[in-house]
């Protein structure tokens, strides 16, 4: 045991970092920790005294644990445990306030739901006149200025009047959680400004001037790298994303194949890019600087300049700190150990922000590198006979061809071992955060890492040519980089398309799974989408609008572990229901598309969304009135089916909502009525054509008709639902459930789930009951279906 402890003692910085992480996690997981917070300084002082007296590493680790626990507790006091959050934490609560403080810097604008310009605002005095409350002390806030017409603010002190709230919680599984993100970013709440008054402009805005200089430099670099690439937007976007971290509109969808091939670190600025840039700069500077200390100081300064040029991307900052720790050890004549270097870099970063350990990027950066440090040498052992020449043959006797061969073998073996070790380290983290497993990434990294070296190396040479005003050489290098970027994109797409190369998996669960389940997503603005799983088949009933796809629908389906769909049913020509159809077909295995028979007639009109989708390449099979759709198996040999109740062939309604598809879905003893935006006309026609016993259902899933009455009393009496899951948006007013509808349902004992309050809803269909699980903190419950609901 003592011998093993001696091995650990050889990496003290790694042990200190682990102790710091343990202290931070302990504080974060135990809310009551603050009750005995006063013990931390005592324990810290005692540990420091013992360290000074004995020099024992165990006391150093205890001191690190206690210190970082106390430091993280202080951070929580300013964010999660701030009294403002206790007031704002109730659903829908906002607060009219006047705040005074400093506007420091812009915040990221490429996140879901971000405003054109958002800033970090440190308020030192907040007053809420309606509540009669005042709060003093520095309070970090996300400042939203869109409603006041400002696009940017000068550095200085401001008095801001506005409405304070917490970011909205996600409504669907897998959706981006802005509230949790802001909390880990150190932001207490968000302030939407209605009036902004400059109290005092900062006299020496050094940080703002540095940011402005960096922006000018980024603009120059962008112009230089993009020369002669105006007609190749994809390759241009890849070069700029890899060199600067610029996320242009063209680049957002381009990152998908990189993510699914396990090479997203190649596409976005990451530690890999900093290491490559550092290696290239070292090769360029070494011939002009023989002094090792001066060379390393210049290199560290250049890397920090590169990180600043990227907009201080967290990944670039982390990698730069790691490189700085490595070079500092070299300057102090210390042998570099990867785990020790990672520990020192982690401690430095956590001193500035203890919340970083909860960020996926931080975990992946250190987890992957730690895995390389632990496993790369072990993985390389089987390759040593293949990459090392005969030990009895002196190396000076090797020919040039032999040396080149052994060098190439070593590079290939190094790529394999490092990629395999990195994949082992990233596997649990990527699955935890993204529900993604990418076995193809080992092979993909072997090709894409050298290509990223070529792209960045050529980009640096292009910048040197631009600095020297060698336009002809600049254009030549730019076109060479075009070829490298094209190869990078094609390779990523090829690896991402390999069958089984990437898989989205659901959460592991030991609980038995129901024979069928449905996820009714919550989309805003009258949009809708539902996922139905029956046996081994997956169906998507409507797919939401195009704007909902990237940030809501696709993350949700991937969170559920879906890699392909068997069918896509489109209800009617409303972009809020069908706008993402082409994306779904492209990303989920080209499922068959089914749509109401009346819609192909409407394709002849240039005003319908269906016509636009058809022109873009969507092909659909019409569902006619009375047809029965086989949805797969339910509980063994029994089949799940959907019967088309509406529209009929004689419906020539002008509004798309009046031509919407209405299905009765039969899952064993359960019936679900899928109504979409059906209104007065559709409900009257359904009552005219069908007997009440054919309409009786346990659950109705619907959206609010934009301009018409729906859920008529006679319709409710015929269907006799026990549960209605419905959209109900506050804005626009037409999308809000009417008080009369609520009263009619209450009089009949019908339970309504308003998705504005509950978010998405999951239905588990068991042979004897339906389990209803709202996404938000609403209690789940079960429904026993009507006996006469059996088909």
C-alpha positions in Angstrom: 0.0 0.0 0.0 2.8 2.3 0.9 4.5 1.7 -2.5 1.3 2.6 -4.3 1.0 5.8 -2.3 4.6 6.6 -3.3 3.5 6.4 -7.0 0.7 8.9 -6.3 3.1 11.2 -4.4 5.1 11.6 -7.6 2.1 13.5 -9.0 1.1 15.9 -6.3 -0.6 18.4 -8.5 -3.0 15.7 -9.8 -3.8 14.7 -6.3 -4.4 18.3 -5.2 -6.7 18.8 -8.2 -8.7 15.7 -7.3 -9.0 17.0 -3.7 -10.2 20.3 -5.0 -12.8 18.6 -7.2 -14.0 16.5 -4.2 -14.4 19.6 -2.1 -16.4 21.5 -4.8 -18.7 18.5 -5.4 -19.3 18.0 -1.7 -20.4 21.6 -1.3 -22.6 21.5 -4.5 -24.4 18.2 -3.5 -25.0 19.1 0.1 -27.3 22.2 0.4 -27.1 22.0 4.2 -23.3 22.4 4.0 -23.7 26.2 4.6 -25.1 25.5 8.0 -21.6 24.5 9.3 -19.7 26.7 6.9 -18.1 28.4 9.8 -16.1 25.2 10.4 -14.3 25.5 7.1 -11.9 28.3 8.1 -11.1 26.5 11.3 -10.4 23.2 9.4 -8.4 25.2 6.8 -6.3 26.9 9.5 -5.7 23.6 11.2 -4.7 21.9 8.0 -2.4 24.8 7.0 -0.7 24.6 10.4 -0.2 20.8 10.1 1.2 21.2 6.5 3.7 23.9 7.8 4.7 21.6 10.6 4.9 18.2 9.1 5.0 18.8 5.3 2.8 15.7 4.9 1.0 15.5 1.5 -2.2 14.2 3.2 -2.6 17.5 5.1 -2.0 19.4 1.8 -4.8 17.4 0.2 -7.1 18.1 3.2 -6.3 21.8 2.9 -7.1 21.8 -0.8 -10.4 20.1 -0.2 -11.4 22.5 2.5 -10.2 25.6 0.7 -12.1 24.8 -2.6 -15.2 23.7 -0.7 -15.3 27.1 1.0 -14.5 28.9 -2.3 -17.4 27.1 -4.1 -19.7 27.8 -1.2 -19.0 31.5 -1.7 -19.8 31.2 -5.4 -23.1 29.5 -4.5 -24.0 32.2 -2.1 -23.8 34.7 -5.0 -25.8 32.6 -7.4 -27.9 29.6 -6.4 -28.5 30.7 -2.8 -29.0 34.4 -3.6 -32.2 35.7 -2.0 -33.3 37.0 -5.4 -33.5 33.5 -6.7 -35.8 32.4 -3.8 -38.3 35.1 -4.9 -38.0 34.4 -8.7 -38.0 30.6 -8.4 -41.8 30.2 -8.6 -43.1 29.5 -12.1 -43.9 32.7 -14.1 -42.7 35.1 -11.4 -41.0 38.3 -12.5 -39.9 41.4 -10.6 -39.8 45.0 -11.7 -36.5 46.5 -10.5 -34.1 49.3 -10.8 -30.4 48.2 -10.7 -27.2 50.1 -10.8 -23.8 48.6 -11.6 -21.1 48.0 -14.2 -21.6 46.6 -17.7 -18.5 44.4 -18.2 -18.5 42.4 -21.5 -20.8 40.8 -24.1 -22.0 37.2 -23.6 -22.3 34.4 -26.1 -24.9 35.0 -28.8 -24.9 31.5 -30.4 -26.9 29.7 -27.8 -30.6 28.7 -28.2 -32.9 31.6 -27.5 -30.0 34.1 -27.3 -30.7 37.8 -28.1 -28.7 39.7 -30.6 -26.7 41.4 -27.9 -26.4 40.2 -24.3 -24.0 41.5 -21.7 -22.6 40.6 -18.2 -24.0 43.2 -15.8 -22.6 43.3 -12.2 -25.3 45.1 -10.2 -24.2 46.3 -6.7 -27.5 47.8 -5.8 -31.0 46.5 -6.8 -34.3 48.0 -5.7 -37.8 46.6 -6.3 -40.3 49.3 -5.5 -43.5 47.0 -5.9 -42.1 44.5 -3.4 -40.4 47.1 -1.2 -37.1 45.2 -1.2 -33.5 46.2 -1.8 -30.5 44.0 -2.4 -26.9 45.2 -1.9 -23.6 43.5 -3.0 -22.3 42.4 -6.4 -24.9 40.4 -8.2 -24.0 39.0 -11.7 -26.9 39.3 -14.1 -27.5 38.6 -17.8 -28.5 41.9 -19.4 -31.0 41.7 -22.3 -31.2 45.0 -24.1 -33.4 44.1 -27.1 -36.5 45.7 -25.8 -34.8 49.0 -25.3 -33.4 49.3 -28.8 -29.7 49.1 -27.7 -27.4 46.9 -29.6 -24.2 47.6 -27.5 -23.2 49.6 -24.5 -20.0 51.4 -23.7 -18.1 50.2 -20.6 -19.2 52.2 -17.6 -21.7 52.5 -14.8 -25.4 52.3 -15.6 -28.7 52.7 -14.0 -31.1 50.2 -15.6 -34.8 49.8 -15.2 -36.4 46.6 -16.3 -37.9 43.3 -15.4 -35.9 40.6 -13.7 -36.6 36.9 -14.0 -35.0 33.5 -14.2 -34.5 31.9 -17.7 -37.3 29.6 -18.7 -36.9 25.9 -17.9 -36.7 23.5 -20.8 -40.1 22.0 -21.8 -38.8 18.8 -23.5 -36.3 16.0 -22.9 -32.9 16.9 -24.2 -33.6 20.6 -24.7 -30.9 23.1 -23.7 -31.3 24.2 -20.1 -30.6 27.9 -20.1 -31.3 28.2 -16.4 -28.8 25.6 -15.4 -26.3 27.1 -17.9 -26.6 30.6 -16.4 -26.2 29.3 -12.9 -23.0 27.5 -13.8 -21.8 30.6 -15.6 -22.2 32.4 -12.3 -25.3 34.5 -13.3 -27.9 35.0 -10.7 -30.8 36.0 -13.0 -31.6 37.9 -16.2 -32.6 41.5 -16.5 -34.6 42.6 -19.5 -34.0 46.4 -19.8 -36.7 48.9 -20.6 -34.7 52.0 -19.8 -30.9 52.4 -19.7 -29.2 55.4 -18.3 -25.4 56.0 -18.4 -24.3 57.2 -15.0 -20.6 57.3 -15.6 -18.5 56.3 -18.5 -15.3 54.4 -17.8 -12.4 56.7 -18.3 -9.8 54.0 -19.1 -11.7 51.1 -20.7 -8.6 48.9 -21.1 -10.5 45.7 -21.4 -13.0 47.2 -23.9 -10.1 48.5 -26.0 -8.5 45.1 -26.0 -11.7 43.4 -27.1 -12.1 46.0 -29.8 -8.5 45.4 -31.0 -9.2 41.6 -31.0 -12.3 42.1 -33.1 -10.3 44.2 -35.6 -7.7 41.5 -35.7 -10.3 38.8 -36.2 -11.8 40.8 -39.0 -8.4 41.1 -40.7 -7.7 37.4 -40.2 -11.1 36.5 -41.6 -10.5 38.6 -44.7 -7.0 37.1 -45.3 -8.1 33.5 -44.8 -11.3 33.9 -47.0 -9.5 35.4 -50.0 -10.7 33.7 -53.2 -13.3 31.6 -51.3 -16.4 33.7 -51.8 -18.1 31.0 -53.9 -17.3 28.2 -51.5 -19.2 29.0 -48.3 -18.9 25.6 -46.7 -15.1 25.3 -47.0 -14.8 28.9 -45.9 -16.9 28.3 -42.8 -14.8 25.3 -41.9 -11.5 27.1 -42.2 -12.8 30.0 -40.1 -14.3 27.7 -37.5 -11.1 25.7 -37.1 -8.8 28.7 -37.1 -10.8 31.3 -35.1 -13.8 29.5 -33.6 -16.1 31.6 -35.8 -19.6 30.0 -35.9 -21.0 31.5 -39.1 -24.6 30.5 -40.1 -23.2 28.1 -42.7 -21.2 26.3 -40.0 -24.0 25.4 -37.6 -25.3 22.5 -39.7 -21.8 21.6 -40.8 -20.8 20.6 -37.3 -23.3 17.7 -37.2 -21.1 15.2 -39.2 -18.1 16.1 -37.0 -20.1 15.5 -33.9 -21.5 12.2 -35.1 -18.1 11.0 -36.3 -16.6 11.8 -32.9 -14.4 14.6 -34.3 -16.1 17.7 -33.1 -12.8 18.8 -31.4 -11.4 19.0 -35.0 -14.2 21.3 -36.2 -14.4 23.8 -33.3 -11.5 25.6 -31.6 -10.3 23.2 -28.9 -7.2 22.0 -27.1 -6.1 20.2 -30.3 -6.0 23.4 -32.2 -3.9 25.2 -29.5 -1.5 22.3 -29.4 -1.2 22.3 -33.2 -0.7 26.1 -33.3 1.8 25.8 -30.5 3.8 23.2 -32.4 3.7 25.2 -35.6 4.8 28.4 -33.9 7.6 26.6 -32.1 8.9 25.3 -35.4 8.7 28.9 -36.9 10.3 30.6 -33.8 13.1 28.1 -33.0 15.5 29.1 -35.9 15.3 32.8 -34.7 15.6 32.3 -31.0 18.2 30.0 -29.4 17.6 31.0 -25.8 15.2 28.4 -24.4 13.6 30.6 -21.7 13.0 33.5 -24.2 11.6 31.1 -26.7 9.1 29.6 -24.3 8.1 33.0 -23.0 7.4 34.1 -26.6 5.5 30.9 -27.2 3.3 31.3 -24.1 2.6 34.9 -25.0 1.7 33.9 -28.6 -0.7 31.2 -27.3 -2.5 33.5 -25.0 -2.8 36.0 -27.8 -4.3 33.2 -30.0 -6.8 32.4 -27.2 -7.7 36.1 -27.0 -8.1 36.2 -30.7 -10.6 33.3 -30.6 -12.8 35.4 -28.3 -11.4 33.6 -25.2 -13.2 30.4 -26.0 -13.2 28.3 -22.8 -11.6 25.4 -24.6 -8.8 27.5 -26.0 -8.2 29.1 -22.6 -8.0 25.7 -20.9 -5.6 24.4 -23.4 -3.4 27.5 -23.2 -3.2 27.2 -19.5 -2.2 23.6 -19.8 0.5 24.5 -22.3 1.7 27.4 -20.1 2.0 24.9 -17.1 4.0 22.5 -19.4 6.4 25.3 -20.6 6.8 26.7 -17.1 8.0 23.3 -15.9 10.4 23.1 -18.8 11.8 26.5 -17.9 12.2 25.3 -14.3 14.0 22.2 -15.6 11.2 19.9 -14.4 10.3 16.7 -16.2 6.8 16.9 -17.6 4.2 14.4 -16.5 0.9 14.7 -18.3 -1.3 14.0 -15.3 0.7 16.4 -13.1 0.4 19.1 -15.8 -3.4 18.5 -16.0 -3.6 18.8 -12.2 -1.8 22.1 -12.1 -3.9 23.5 -15.0 -7.1 22.4 -13.3 -6.2 24.0 -10.0 -5.4 27.3 -11.7 -8.7 27.3 -13.6 -10.8 26.3 -10.6 -9.3 29.1 -8.6 -10.9 31.5 -11.1 -14.2 29.6 -11.4 -15.2 26.5 -9.4 -18.3 26.0 -11.5 -16.1 25.0 -14.5 -16.0 21.4 -13.4 -19.7 21.1 -14.2 -19.2 22.2 -17.8 -19.1 19.4 -20.4 -16.2 21.0 -22.2 -14.1 21.1 -19.0 -14.9 17.5 -18.2 -14.1 16.3 -21.8 -10.8 18.3 -22.0 -9.4 16.9 -18.8 -11.1 13.5 -19.0 -9.7 12.8 -22.5 -6.2 14.0 -21.7 -6.1 12.1 -18.4 -7.2 9.0 -20.2 -4.4 9.5 -22.7 -1.9 9.9 -19.8 -3.2 6.7 -18.2 -3.8 4.4 -21.1 -1.8 5.5 -24.2 1.4 3.9 -23.0 -0.4 0.6 -22.2 -2.2 0.7 -25.6 1.2 1.2 -27.4 2.8 -2.0 -26.0 1.4 -4.3 -28.7 2.7 -2.0 -31.4 6.3 -1.7 -30.1 7.7 -4.7 -32.1 6.1 -3.1 -35.2 7.4 0.4 -34.7 10.8 -0.2 -33.2 13.7 -1.4 -35.4 15.9 -4.4 -34.4 17.6 -3.4 -31.1 20.8 -5.1 -32.3 20.9 -3.0 -35.4 22.6 0.4 -34.8 20.4 3.3 -35.8 23.2 5.0 -37.8 23.3 2.0 -40.1 19.6 2.5 -41.1 19.1 3.8 -44.6 17.0 6.9 -45.3 14.1 4.7 -46.6 14.2 2.6 -43.5 14.2 5.6 -41.2 11.2 7.0 -43.1 9.4 3.7 -42.8 10.0 3.4 -39.0 9.0 7.0 -38.6 5.7 6.5 -40.5 4.9 3.4 -38.5 5.5 5.2 -35.3 3.1 8.0 -36.4 0.4 5.6 -37.3 0.8 3.6 -34.1 0.7 6.9 -32.1 -2.5 8.0 -33.8 -4.1 4.7 -33.1 -3.1 4.5 -29.4 -3.9 8.2 -28.7 -7.2 8.0 -30.5 -8.2 4.8 -28.6 -7.2 6.2 -25.2 -9.0 9.5 -26.0 -12.1 7.5 -27.0 -12.0 5.5 -23.7 -11.9 8.7 -21.7 -14.6 10.5 -23.7 -17.0 7.6 -24.0 -18.8 7.9 -20.6 -18.8 11.7 -20.7 -20.2 12.0 -24.3 -22.9 9.4 -23.4 -23.8 11.2 -20.2 -24.1 14.6 -21.8 -25.2 13.8 -25.4 -26.5 10.2 -25.3 -24.1 9.5 -28.2 -21.6 6.6 -28.7 -19.1 7.0 -31.6 -17.0 3.8 -32.2 -16.0 5.2 -35.6 -14.1 8.1 -33.9 -10.9 6.1 -33.6 -10.6 5.6 -37.3 -12.0 9.1 -38.0 -9.4 10.8 -35.8 -6.6 9.0 -37.6 -7.5 10.9 -40.7 -9.0 14.1 -39.5 -6.3 15.1 -37.0 -3.6 15.2 -39.7 -6.1 17.1 -41.9 -6.7 19.7 -39.1 -2.9 20.1 -38.9 -2.8 20.8 -42.6 -5.7 23.3 -42.4 -4.2 25.2 -39.5 -0.6 25.1 -40.8 -1.8 26.4 -44.2 -3.9 29.1 -42.5 -0.8 30.3 -40.6 1.2 30.4 -43.8 -1.6 32.3 -45.5 -1.5 34.9 -42.7 2.2 35.3 -43.1 1.8 35.8 -46.9 -1.0 38.4 -46.1 1.3 40.2 -43.7 4.0 40.4 -46.3 1.4 41.5 -49.0 2.3 38.6 -51.2 -1.2 38.4 -52.7 -0.4 35.7 -55.3 1.1 33.4 -52.6 -1.9 34.2 -50.3 -4.4 33.2 -53.0 -2.4 30.0 -53.8 -2.3 29.0 -50.1 -6.0 29.9 -49.7 -6.9 27.5 -52.5 -4.7 24.8 -51.1 -6.6 25.3 -47.8 -9.8 25.0 -49.7 -8.8 21.5 -50.8 -7.8 20.5 -47.2 -11.1 21.9 -45.9 -13.1 20.0 -48.6 -11.3 16.8 -47.7 -12.0 17.4 -44.0 -15.7 17.9 -44.6 -16.0 14.9 -46.9 -14.1 12.7 -44.5 -16.3 13.7 -41.6 -19.5 13.1 -43.6 -18.1 9.7 -44.8 -17.3 8.5 -41.2 -20.6 9.9 -39.9 -22.5 7.9 -42.5 -20.9 4.5 -41.7 -23.6 2.1 -40.4 -23.1 1.6 -36.7 -20.4 4.2 -36.6 -22.4 6.4 -34.2 -25.4 5.5 -32.1 -27.7 7.6 -29.9 -28.8 5.5 -26.9 -31.5 6.2 -24.3 -30.8 6.4 -20.6 -30.0 3.0 -19.1 -32.9 1.8 -17.0 -33.6 -1.4 -15.0 -37.3 -0.8 -15.1 -39.5 -2.8 -17.4 -40.6 -1.0 -20.6 -44.3 -0.6 -21.5 -45.6 -2.2 -24.8 -46.0 1.3 -26.2 -45.2 4.8 -25.2 -45.8 8.3 -26.6 -43.9 11.6 -26.1 -46.1 14.6 -26.7 -43.7 17.5 -27.1 -44.3 21.0 -26.0 -43.6 23.5 -28.9 -44.5 27.1 -28.9 -46.4 29.2 -31.4 -49.0 26.6 -32.3 -46.3 24.0 -33.5 -46.7 20.3 -32.6 -44.8 17.0 -32.7 -45.3 13.6 -31.0 -43.2 10.5 -31.0 -44.9 7.1 -30.8 -43.1 3.9 -30.1 -44.9 0.6 -30.6 -43.0 -2.6 -30.3 -39.9 -2.1 -32.4 -41.2 0.7 -34.6 -40.9 4.5 -34.1 -43.3 7.0 -35.6 -43.2 10.8 -35.6 -46.6 12.4 -35.7 -45.9 16.0 -37.1 -42.5 17.4 -36.7 -42.8 21.0 -35.7 -41.5 24.0 -37.5 -38.1 24.4 -39.1 -37.0 26.7 -36.3 -37.9 24.1 -33.7 -35.8 21.3 -35.2 -32.2 22.1 -34.3 -32.8 23.1 -30.6 -35.9 21.1 -29.7 -37.0 18.2 -31.9 -33.6 16.7 -32.9 -32.1 17.0 -29.4 -35.2 15.4 -27.9 -35.2 12.4 -30.4 -31.5 11.9 -29.8 -32.1 12.0 -26.1 -34.6 9.3 -26.5 -32.0 7.2 -28.3 -33.5 7.4 -31.8 -31.3 6.8 -34.8 -34.0 6.2 -37.4 -37.8 6.5 -37.8 -40.1 4.1 -39.5 -42.7 6.7 -40.5 -43.5 10.4 -40.4 -47.2 11.4 -40.4 -47.9 15.0 -41.4 -51.3 16.4 -40.3 -51.9 19.4 -42.5 -50.1 22.2 -44.4 -49.0 24.4 -41.4 -45.3 25.0 -41.1 -45.6 24.8 -37.3 -46.5 21.1 -37.8 -44.6 20.1 -41.0 -41.8 22.6 -41.5 -39.0 20.3 -40.3 -40.0 17.4 -42.5 -37.0 17.6 -44.8 -34.6 17.7 -41.9 -36.3 14.6 -40.3 -36.0 12.7 -43.5 -32.4 13.5 -43.9 -31.3 12.8 -40.3 -33.5 9.8 -39.3 -33.2 7.2 -42.1 -35.6 8.6 -44.7 -38.8 7.5 -43.1 -41.9 7.1 -45.2 -44.0 10.2 -45.2 -47.8 10.0 -44.9 -50.2 13.0 -45.2 -53.9 13.7 -45.7 -55.3 13.0 -49.1 -56.7 16.6 -49.4 -53.2 18.1 -49.2 -51.9 17.0 -52.6 -54.8 19.0 -54.2 -53.6 22.0 -52.3 -50.1 21.6 -53.6 -51.2 23.3 -56.8 -51.5 26.5 -54.8 -48.4 28.6 -54.3 -49.5 29.7 -50.9 -49.2 26.4 -49.0 -46.3 25.0 -47.0 -46.9 21.6 -48.5 -46.2 23.0 -52.0 -42.9 24.5 -50.7 -41.9 21.2 -49.1 -42.7 19.3 -52.3 -40.6 21.7 -54.4 -37.8 21.1 -52.0 -38.0 17.3 -52.6 -40.5 16.0 -50.1 -42.5 13.1 -51.4 -45.5 11.8 -49.5 -48.1 9.1 -49.6 -51.7 10.3 -49.1 -53.9 8.8 -46.3 -57.5 8.6 -47.4 -60.5 8.6 -45.3 -61.3 5.3 -43.6 -57.9 3.7 -44.2 -56.2 1.8 -41.4 -52.5 2.3 -40.8 -50.4 -0.5 -39.3 -48.2 1.0 -36.6 -46.5 -2.2 -35.5 -47.0 -4.7 -32.7 -48.4 -4.1 -29.3 -47.8 -6.6 -26.5 -46.8 -9.5 -28.7 -49.1 -10.6 -31.6 -51.6 -7.8 -31.1 -51.3 -4.9 -33.7 -51.2 -1.2 -33.1 -53.3 0.7 -35.7 -54.4 4.2 -36.6 -57.8 4.8 -38.3 -58.2 7.9 -40.5 -61.4 9.7 -39.2 -61.0 12.9 -41.1 -60.7 14.6 -43.7 -63.1 13.0 -46.1 -62.9 13.4 -49.9 -65.6 16.0 -50.1 -63.8 18.5 -47.8 -62.7 21.6 -49.8 -62.0 23.9 -46.8 -59.9 26.9 -47.5 -58.0 26.9 -44.1 -55.3 24.3 -43.5 -56.6 23.8 -39.9 -59.9 22.7 -41.3 -58.2 20.0 -43.5 -56.1 18.6 -40.6 -55.7 14.8 -40.3 -57.6 13.3 -37.4 -56.6 9.7 -36.3 -57.9 7.3 -33.8 -54.9 5.4 -32.5 -55.6 1.9 -31.1 -53.1 0.5 -28.7 -54.5 -2.7 -27.2 -57.3 -1.6 -24.9 -56.4 2.0 -25.2 -57.7 4.6 -27.7 -56.1 8.0 -28.4 -57.7 10.6 -30.6 -55.1 12.6 -32.4 -56.9 15.8 -33.4 -54.2 18.4 -34.1 -55.8 21.8 -35.0 -59.2 20.4 -35.7 -62.0 22.9 -35.1 -65.7 23.4 -35.5 -66.0 22.1 -39.1 -63.9 19.0 -38.5 -65.6 18.0 -35.2 -69.1 18.4 -36.7 -68.1 16.3 -39.7 -66.6 13.6 -37.5 -69.8 13.5 -35.4 -71.9 13.2 -38.6 -69.9 10.2 -39.9 -69.1 8.1 -36.8 -71.1 6.6 -34.0 -70.2 7.6 -30.4 -69.0 4.1 -29.6 -66.5 4.4 -32.5 -65.3 7.8 -31.2 -65.0 6.9 -27.5 -61.3 7.4 -26.5 -59.3 7.7 -23.3 -57.0 10.5 -24.3 -57.3 13.4 -26.7 -54.1 15.0 -28.1 -54.8 18.3 -29.7 -53.6 21.8 -30.5 -55.6 25.0 -30.4 -57.3 26.0 -33.7 -56.1 29.5 -34.6 -59.4 31.1 -35.5 -62.2 28.7 -34.7 -64.2 27.0 -31.9 -63.1 23.5 -30.8 -63.9 20.8 -28.2 -67.6 21.4 -28.7 -69.8 20.0 -25.9 -71.4 17.4 -28.2 -68.0 16.3 -29.3 -66.8 15.8 -25.7 -70.0 13.9 -25.0 -69.4 11.5 -27.9 -65.6 11.0 -27.3 -65.9 10.9 -23.4 -62.1 11.4 -22.9 -60.6 11.1 -19.4 -57.6 13.2 -20.3 -56.9 16.0 -22.8 -53.3 17.0 -23.6 -53.5 20.4 -25.3 -51.4 23.4 -26.3 -52.3 26.7 -24.8 -50.0 29.6 -25.5 -50.4 33.0 -23.8 -49.4 34.8 -27.1 -51.1 35.1 -29.4 -54.4 35.3 -27.6 -56.1 33.0 -30.1 -53.9 30.1 -29.0 -55.1 30.3 -25.4 -57.7 27.8 -24.1 -61.0 29.5 -23.6 -62.6 29.7 -20.2 -65.8 28.0 -21.7 -63.8 25.0 -22.8 -62.2 24.7 -19.4 -65.7 24.9 -17.8 -67.1 22.3 -20.2 -64.3 19.8 -19.4 -64.5 20.4 -15.6 -68.3 19.8 -15.7 -67.6 16.4 -17.3 -64.8 15.4 -15.0 -62.2 15.6 -17.8 -58.6 16.3 -16.7 -56.7 18.8 -18.9 -53.0 19.0 -19.1 -52.0 22.5 -20.3 -48.6 22.0 -21.8 -47.7 25.6 -21.2 -47.6 24.5 -17.5 -46.6 20.9 -17.7 -44.2 20.9 -20.7 -43.9 17.7 -22.7 -45.9 14.7 -21.5 -44.9 11.1 -21.7 -47.6 8.4 -21.9 -46.8 4.7 -21.0 -49.4 2.3 -22.3 -49.7 -0.8 -20.1 -52.3 -3.5 -20.7 -54.3 -2.3 -17.7 -53.6 1.4 -17.4 -51.9 4.5 -18.9 -49.2 6.2 -16.9 -49.0 10.0 -17.5 -45.7 11.7 -16.7 -45.5 15.5 -17.2 -42.0 16.8 -17.8 -42.2 19.7 -15.3 -42.6 19.2 -11.6 -46.2 18.1 -11.8 -47.3 14.8 -10.2 -47.6 11.8 -12.4 -50.8 9.8 -12.4 -52.4 6.8 -14.0 -55.6 6.3 -16.0 -57.8 3.2 -16.1 -59.4 3.2 -19.6 -63.2 2.8 -20.1 -64.2 -0.8 -20.6 -66.2 0.1 -23.7 -63.1 1.8 -25.2 -61.9 -1.6 -26.3 -62.0 -1.9 -30.1 
